[in-house]
Amino acid sequence: MTKYNIVKAEYVGGYKILFTFADGQHRLADFYPFLSGSNHPLINKFLNIELFKQFRVESWAVRWGDNECDLDPYEIYYGEFEAVDSPYLVDIQKINRKSNKSHHTKEVIVS
């Protein structure tokens, strides 16, 4: 197990998931830019909010469907993944749960 392994994932609304990693760090990820920026049917089908909410943590990664969409935990930790055919990055916030403060570690800029 590495510090990047996802140990918990909580749906928080919209296309946002709060991740807890093996090193105790938390990341709040908004997947809307990632999903909406893709033209790949196996990715953008999860714009259906009911399908999106059916994610699971398996083998330390987050997965949707029958392994139709899965993301490397390292990429979620740092917010460094893109849809296959899209320049849109996921919006990641680093969460400090003890002080209830947050700050962005990756900001999505769409032009």
N, C-alpha and C positions, 0 to 999 in steps of 0.2 A: 504494500500500500504506500502511495506517495501522498504528499500534502495536497495534491490536486484532485484526489479521488473524492467524488461526491458521496457524502454519507446520508444526506437528507435533502429533500426537495419539497417545498410547500407552494401550492398555488395561492396567489394573493390577489388575483383579479385581472381582467383583461387578458393580455398575453404575457403576464409577469409571473415569474417563478423566483422564489427565494431559495438559494442553494446554501447548504452548509458543507464545508470541505473538511477533509481529515485533519487539517491543521487548525481547525476551529474558526477559520475565516468564513465570512458570509458574503454572498453576492446576490444582488437583486437584478435579475435580467429581464428586460423587456424584449420579447422576441418578435414583436410586430414588424419592425423594419426588416428583419431577416426574412420572415415569412412572406411579407408583401413584396419584397424586392426580388423574389425568385420567380422565374418562369418555369421551373421544374415542377411537374404535377405531384411528385412524391413529397415535395417540400410545401408548396403553397396550398395543398389540400388541408393542411393543418391550420389554415385561416378559419376553418370551421371551428368555432370556439369549443364545441362539445368534443370534437376530436382532439383539439389541443390539450384540453384538460385531462385527457387520458394518458398523459406521460407517466413514465415510471423510471426509477433508478435501478439499473441492472448492470452488473459488472463495473460498478463505480462510475457509470456514465448515465446521461439522461437519454431515454429512447421514447419514440412514438410509434404506434402501429406495430406491424410485424417486422420490426427492424427497418421500417421504411425511412425513418429519419432518426439518426442518433448523432450526438455531438461529443467530441473529445472533452473530458473535464478540464484539461489544461486550457483549451480555447475558451471555455466559459469562465474559468478563473481570471483570465486576462482580457476577455472580451475581444479575442482576435480571430473570430471566424466570420465567414461571409457565405451568403447563398452562392451556389455553384456559378450562377450567371449574373450575379448582382454585386454592385459596389457597396451595398448597405451593410453596415456592421450592427451587431446587437448592442443595445445600450446596457451597460453594466454599472451597477453602483456597489461600492464596497460598504458594507454595513458594520458599524460598531454597535452591537446589541447592548452592551453594558451602559453606554452613555446615551444610547438612542440617537446618535448622530450618524449621518451618512455623507459620502462624497463620491463624485463620479471618478471612475478609473479609466473609463473610455466614453467619450461623448460622440454621439452620432451627429454628423453634419451632412445634411442632404442639400445638394445644389441643383 
